[in-house]
């Protein structure tokens, strides 16, 4: 393919609004692909190899780890969304693709197991050196099981970053499997919860492109439940129920509803103490003059 000198100054400039991984135009000493550095294909009768008046865009596609990304696909489209040419990078990540001439174009780069990138390029009459970085589209997957090794279906899986922000969520299938895609490299906390099990949280490190596996084991969660009743057997509404562990520490507190029911979940085995109380006493001062009725209402509430 015809080539312009790599040392020729590039008057065109490249802009990639919102694309943090699009690099600035490379300098003259940057790696420049050979004429065979990419495979150009004709599109709708237009030969993308070296059209008359065409300008070459060239560069290197690499990963966020700095390694070259081979077999990445580069697609060039115009401002109307029409495809103009296509190229594929070599093993060293080098590519070269031709434009019909000066103008504004959109370059799309994609590769397996990586997030695609899009850059807007303003091309003049000189070759444009433009490198791209494709971050790995990592996947976190695994199986949630109980202590007997049986899968736990319907478990909720939540992935949070180091700041505690939720990154993504999922649910295990009938086989207890989960899969969270689009996870970037870094450290996370994986939290899993399911009915009748104690919630679990494990640290996980996602590295490189591909799939990171993290299985999780859930322990069964004991539950205490019952009904608070008055002497005649009827349910007691708004009673305060407190659960203490063997050391006298408060494990939880709840208030009964109209049916008098209470429940404590996610408990470990051991000895506990249940304390049920009505309303705490209320005192008020009343002055009686001995001649008229003196109405005075009293309100019983739980102090928070």
C-alpha positions in Angstrom: 0.0 0.0 0.0 1.3 3.5 -0.7 2.7 5.1 2.4 3.4 8.7 3.5 6.6 9.3 5.5 6.2 8.6 9.2 8.2 11.7 9.9 5.7 13.9 8.1 4.0 16.3 10.5 0.4 15.4 11.3 -1.8 18.5 10.9 -4.9 16.6 11.8 -6.0 16.3 15.4 -7.9 13.6 17.2 -10.6 14.0 19.8 -12.5 11.4 21.7 -15.1 13.0 23.8 -15.9 11.0 26.9 -13.4 8.2 25.9 -10.8 8.2 28.7 -8.8 5.4 27.0 -8.3 7.1 23.7 -4.7 8.3 23.6 -3.5 11.5 22.1 -1.9 11.4 18.6 1.4 9.5 18.7 4.7 11.3 18.1 6.9 10.5 15.2 8.9 7.9 17.1 5.8 5.8 18.0 5.5 2.4 16.4 4.1 2.8 12.9 2.6 -0.3 11.2 4.0 -1.6 8.0 1.8 -1.4 4.9 0.6 -4.9 5.7 -0.2 -4.1 9.3 -3.9 -4.5 8.7 -6.4 -6.0 6.5 -8.5 -3.5 4.6 -11.7 -4.5 2.9 -13.7 -2.9 0.1 -17.1 -1.5 1.3 -19.9 -0.9 -1.2 -17.5 -0.8 -4.2 -15.0 1.5 -2.4 -11.5 0.1 -2.0 -10.4 1.0 1.4 -6.7 0.1 0.7 -5.4 3.5 -0.6 -8.1 5.6 -2.3 -7.1 8.6 -4.4 -6.7 11.6 -2.0 -7.1 9.3 0.9 -5.4 9.9 4.3 -4.1 7.1 6.5 -5.0 6.6 10.2 -2.5 4.3 11.9 -1.5 3.3 15.4 -1.5 0.5 18.0 -4.3 -1.1 19.9 -3.3 -2.2 23.4 -4.9 -3.4 26.6 -5.1 -1.5 29.9 -2.1 -3.6 31.0 0.0 -2.2 28.2 0.1 -5.4 26.1 -0.7 -5.4 22.5 -4.2 -6.5 21.4 -4.0 -8.6 18.3 -7.0 -9.4 16.0 -8.9 -6.4 17.2 -11.3 -5.0 14.6 -11.2 -1.3 13.5 -14.2 0.1 11.7 -14.3 3.5 10.2 -17.6 5.3 9.6 -18.6 8.8 8.4 -20.7 11.3 10.2 -23.9 9.8 8.7 -23.0 6.3 10.1 -22.0 4.8 6.8 -19.1 2.2 7.0 -16.1 3.3 5.0 -13.4 0.7 5.7 -12.4 -2.0 8.2 -9.0 -3.3 9.5 -7.7 -6.0 11.8 -4.7 -5.5 14.0 -1.6 -7.8 13.8 -0.2 -9.7 16.8 1.7 -6.6 17.9 -1.5 -4.5 17.9 -0.6 -2.4 14.9 -3.2 -1.2 12.4 -3.6 1.0 9.4 -6.8 2.2 7.9 -7.6 4.7 5.1 -10.1 7.5 4.9 -11.5 8.9 1.6 -9.8 12.2 2.4 -10.0 15.1 4.8 -13.0 15.3 7.2 -14.4 14.1 10.5 -14.7 10.3 11.0 -15.6 7.9 13.8 -13.3 5.0 14.6 -14.6 2.0 16.4 -12.3 -0.6 18.0 -13.5 -3.9 19.4 -12.0 -7.2 20.5 -13.1 -10.3 22.2 -13.5 -10.1 26.0 -12.8 -6.3 25.9 -15.0 -3.2 26.1 -15.3 -1.5 22.7 -14.0 2.1 22.3 -15.2 4.8 20.0 -13.1 7.9 19.0 -14.0 10.9 16.8 -11.0 11.9 14.5 -10.7 15.1 12.6 -8.4 14.3 9.6 -6.4 16.8 7.5 -4.1 16.2 4.6 -1.4 14.3 6.6 -1.4 10.8 8.1 -2.8 10.5 11.7 -1.1 8.5 14.3 -3.7 7.4 16.9 -3.4 4.7 19.5 -6.3 3.1 21.4 -6.6 1.2 24.7 -9.2 -1.5 25.1 -10.0 -2.3 28.7 -10.7 -5.9 29.6 -14.3 -6.8 30.0 -13.8 -9.1 32.9 -16.4 -11.5 34.3 -16.9 -12.7 37.8 -18.6 -16.0 38.1 -19.1 -18.9 40.6 -21.5 -21.1 42.4 -23.2 -20.6 45.8 -23.6 -23.7 47.8 -24.7 -24.7 51.3 -22.5 -26.6 53.9 -23.5 -29.9 52.3 -22.4 -28.8 48.9 -25.9 -28.4 47.4 -26.5 -25.4 45.2 -28.5 -22.5 46.5 -30.8 -21.1 43.8 -32.3 -17.6 44.0 -29.5 -16.2 46.1 -28.9 -12.5 45.6 -25.3 -11.6 44.7 -24.1 -8.0 45.2 -20.6 -6.7 44.2 -19.4 -3.5 45.8 -16.1 -1.6 45.3 -13.6 -0.4 47.9 -15.8 2.6 48.6 -18.9 0.5 49.3 -20.6 1.5 46.1 -22.7 -1.2 44.4 -21.0 -2.1 41.1 -23.4 -4.8 39.9 -25.9 -7.4 41.2 -27.2 -10.8 40.1 -29.2 -13.9 41.2 -28.1 -17.5 41.2 -29.9 -19.9 38.8 -31.3 -23.3 39.5 -27.8 -24.7 39.7 -26.6 -22.1 42.2 -24.5 -20.4 39.5 -24.1 -16.6 39.1 -22.2 -14.5 36.5 -21.4 -10.8 36.7 -20.0 -9.3 33.5 -18.4 -5.9 32.7 -16.3 -5.9 35.9 -13.0 -4.0 35.7 -9.8 -5.1 37.3 -9.5 -4.3 41.1 -10.5 -5.3 44.5 -14.2 -5.9 45.5 -16.4 -7.3 48.2 -18.9 -10.0 47.1 -22.0 -10.3 49.3 -24.5 -13.1 49.0 -27.8 -13.6 50.8 -30.6 -16.1 50.6 -33.7 -17.2 52.5 -33.0 -19.5 55.5 -29.2 -18.8 55.2 -26.9 -16.4 57.0 -25.5 -13.7 54.6 -21.9 -14.0 53.6 -19.3 -11.5 52.3 -15.9 -12.4 50.8 -13.2 -10.2 49.3 -12.4 -10.9 45.7 -9.6 -9.6 43.4 -10.5 -9.3 39.7 -7.4 -9.2 37.5 -6.9 -9.2 33.7 -9.3 -9.9 30.9 -11.3 -13.0 31.2 -13.2 -14.7 34.0 -12.5 -14.7 37.7 -14.1 -17.5 39.7 -15.3 -17.1 43.2 -17.5 -19.7 44.9 -19.4 -18.9 48.1 -20.6 -21.1 50.9 -23.6 -20.1 52.9 -24.3 -21.3 56.4 -27.8 -22.1 57.5 -29.5 -19.3 59.5 -31.5 -20.2 62.5 -34.7 -18.3 63.2 -36.8 -17.6 66.3 -40.4 -16.6 65.9 -43.6 -16.7 67.9 -46.5 -14.7 69.2 -46.9 -12.5 72.3 -50.3 -13.0 73.9 -52.2 -11.5 76.8 -53.6 -13.6 79.7 -56.8 -14.4 77.9 -54.9 -15.7 74.9 -55.4 -12.8 72.5 -52.4 -11.4 70.6 -50.7 -8.3 72.1 -50.1 -5.6 69.6 -47.1 -3.3 69.8 -45.3 -5.3 72.4 -41.5 -4.8 72.6 -39.5 -8.1 72.2 -35.7 -8.1 72.8 -33.4 -11.0 72.1 -30.2 -11.5 74.2 -27.4 -13.9 73.6 -25.7 -16.1 76.2 -23.5 -13.2 77.3 -26.4 -10.8 77.8 -25.7 -8.8 74.6 -28.7 -7.5 72.7 -28.9 -9.4 69.4 -32.1 -7.7 68.1 -35.2 -5.8 69.1 -38.6 -5.9 67.4 -42.2 -4.8 67.9 -45.2 -7.0 67.4 -47.9 -6.2 64.9 -51.6 -6.6 65.3 -51.3 -10.4 65.2 -48.8 -10.2 68.1 -46.1 -12.0 66.0 -42.4 -11.5 66.2 -39.3 -13.0 64.5 -35.5 -13.0 64.6 -33.6 -14.4 61.7 -29.9 -15.1 60.7 -29.0 -16.5 64.1 -26.3 -19.0 64.9 -26.8 -21.9 67.2 -26.6 -21.3 70.9 -28.6 -20.2 73.9 -30.7 -17.0 73.9 -33.0 -15.1 76.2 -36.3 -13.6 75.0 -37.7 -10.6 76.9 -41.2 -9.3 76.0 -42.6 -6.1 77.6 -45.6 -3.9 77.2 -45.4 -0.2 77.4 -43.1 1.5 80.0 -45.0 3.3 82.8 -46.0 7.0 82.3 -46.4 9.5 85.3 -48.4 12.7 85.2 -49.3 15.2 87.9 -53.0 15.9 88.4 -54.7 18.5 90.6 -58.3 17.9 91.7 -60.5 20.7 92.9 -63.2 18.4 94.3 -66.1 19.9 92.4 -65.8 19.2 88.6 -64.7 16.2 86.6 -61.1 16.5 85.5 -60.4 14.6 82.2 -56.8 13.6 81.6 -55.6 11.3 78.9 -52.4 9.3 79.2 -50.4 8.0 76.2 -48.3 4.9 76.4 -45.5 4.7 73.9 -42.1 2.9 73.6 -39.1 5.3 74.1 -36.5 5.0 71.3 
